[in-house]
Amino acid sequence: MHPLIRTTAGFVLAMAAATAAHAQSPTDYTQAKQRADADEASLPAATSQAMRDAQSGVLGDAIAECATPNADTAPFVIVAELDAGGAVRRTWRDGATPLAICVQKQINRKTLAAPPRAPFYTSFELSFTP
């Protein structure tokens, strides 16, 4: 086989494997969080800011709906899988407080900014300080 053809074939196979790996849905929180970290890191600055702005609005609404005077404010993380339009299709949670569970339920019904590709994974990391 010609060296250029072999190199091109190797590149095509590597790209196909990377695409297939990204297309497989995470099976647990850890995999979803890793995908979210990678997807978020790949965004250009302006797109990243638009995503953070959308997250802020969704999170503000969720906290307003879920907060109680004596809520357990232990840190938690929600990872969301977005479709091409930015609609949340699936979530994973690290944290089991009633506040974390309620926020996850609220995020499940929301739409964020349309991501550059789908599926796209993003995370909401919450910690509360007095």
C-alpha positions as CSV (number, residue, x, y, z in Angstrom):
1,M,0.0,0.0,0.0
2,H,1.2,3.5,-0.8
3,P,2.4,5.4,2.3
4,L,0.1,8.3,1.7
5,I,-2.9,6.0,1.3
6,R,-1.9,4.2,4.5
7,T,-1.6,7.5,6.4
8,T,-4.9,8.8,5.1
9,A,-6.6,5.5,5.9
10,G,-5.2,5.7,9.5
11,F,-6.4,9.2,9.9
12,V,-9.9,8.3,8.7
13,L,-10.0,5.4,11.1
14,A,-8.9,7.5,14.0
15,M,-11.5,10.2,13.2
16,A,-14.2,7.5,12.9
17,A,-13.2,6.0,16.3
18,A,-13.2,9.4,18.0
19,T,-16.7,10.2,16.5
20,A,-18.0,6.8,17.6
21,A,-16.6,7.3,21.1
22,H,-18.3,10.7,21.3
23,A,-21.6,9.3,20.0
24,Q,-21.9,6.7,22.7
25,S,-24.0,8.0,25.6
26,P,-22.2,8.0,29.0
27,T,-23.4,5.3,31.3
28,D,-22.7,7.1,34.6
29,Y,-22.1,10.4,36.2
30,T,-18.3,10.1,36.0
31,Q,-18.3,9.5,32.2
32,A,-20.9,12.3,31.7
33,K,-18.8,14.8,33.7
34,Q,-15.6,13.9,31.7
35,R,-17.6,14.6,28.5
36,A,-18.9,17.8,29.9
37,D,-15.4,19.0,30.9
38,A,-14.1,18.2,27.4
39,D,-17.0,19.7,25.5
40,E,-16.9,22.9,27.6
41,A,-13.1,23.2,27.2
42,S,-13.5,23.0,23.4
43,L,-15.8,26.1,23.1
44,P,-14.5,29.4,21.8
45,A,-14.7,32.2,24.3
46,A,-17.9,33.8,23.0
47,T,-19.7,30.5,22.8
48,S,-18.6,29.6,26.2
49,Q,-19.9,32.9,27.6
50,A,-23.3,32.4,25.9
51,M,-23.5,28.9,27.4
52,R,-22.6,30.2,30.9
53,D,-25.2,32.9,30.6
54,A,-27.9,30.4,29.6
55,Q,-26.8,28.1,32.5
56,S,-27.1,31.0,34.9
57,G,-30.7,31.8,33.9
58,V,-31.7,28.1,34.1
59,L,-30.0,27.7,37.4
60,G,-31.4,30.8,38.9
61,D,-34.9,29.6,38.0
62,A,-34.3,26.2,39.4
63,I,-32.9,27.5,42.7
64,A,-35.8,29.9,43.1
65,E,-38.2,26.9,42.6
66,C,-36.3,24.5,44.9
67,A,-34.9,26.6,47.7
68,T,-36.3,26.2,51.2
69,P,-35.4,28.2,54.3
70,N,-33.4,25.2,55.8
71,A,-32.2,23.6,52.6
72,D,-29.1,21.4,52.8
73,T,-26.5,23.4,50.9
74,A,-24.0,20.6,50.4
75,P,-22.2,21.0,47.0
76,F,-23.5,19.1,44.1
77,V,-23.1,18.8,40.3
78,I,-25.6,18.2,37.6
79,V,-24.4,17.2,34.1
80,A,-26.8,17.8,31.2
81,E,-26.8,16.3,27.7
82,L,-28.0,18.8,25.2
83,D,-29.5,18.2,21.7
84,A,-28.8,20.4,18.7
85,G,-31.4,23.0,19.8
86,G,-30.0,23.2,23.3
87,A,-32.8,21.2,24.9
88,V,-31.8,19.0,27.9
89,R,-32.2,15.4,26.9
90,R,-30.7,13.6,29.9
91,T,-29.0,14.5,33.2
92,W,-26.7,12.9,35.8
93,R,-26.3,14.1,39.4
94,D,-23.5,13.9,42.0
95,G,-25.2,14.8,45.3
96,A,-28.3,13.4,46.9
97,T,-29.7,16.3,48.9
98,P,-33.3,17.3,48.3
99,L,-32.1,20.6,46.8
100,A,-29.8,18.7,44.3
101,I,-32.7,16.4,43.3
102,C,-35.1,19.2,42.8
103,V,-32.6,21.3,40.8
104,Q,-31.9,18.2,38.6
105,K,-35.7,17.9,37.9
106,Q,-35.9,21.5,37.0
107,I,-32.9,21.4,34.6
108,N,-34.5,18.3,32.9
109,R,-37.2,20.5,31.6
110,K,-35.1,23.4,30.2
111,T,-33.4,24.6,27.1
112,L,-30.0,26.3,27.0
113,A,-28.2,28.0,24.2
114,A,-27.8,25.8,21.1
115,P,-24.5,24.1,21.2
116,P,-22.0,23.8,18.3
117,R,-22.6,20.1,18.1
118,A,-24.9,17.4,19.5
119,P,-24.9,15.7,21.7
120,F,-23.2,18.3,23.9
121,Y,-22.5,17.9,27.6
122,T,-22.3,20.7,30.1
123,S,-22.2,20.8,33.9
124,F,-23.8,22.9,36.6
125,E,-21.4,22.9,39.6
126,L,-22.9,24.3,42.8
127,S,-21.3,25.1,46.1
128,F,-22.7,27.5,48.6
129,T,-20.7,29.7,50.9
130,P,-22.0,31.6,53.9
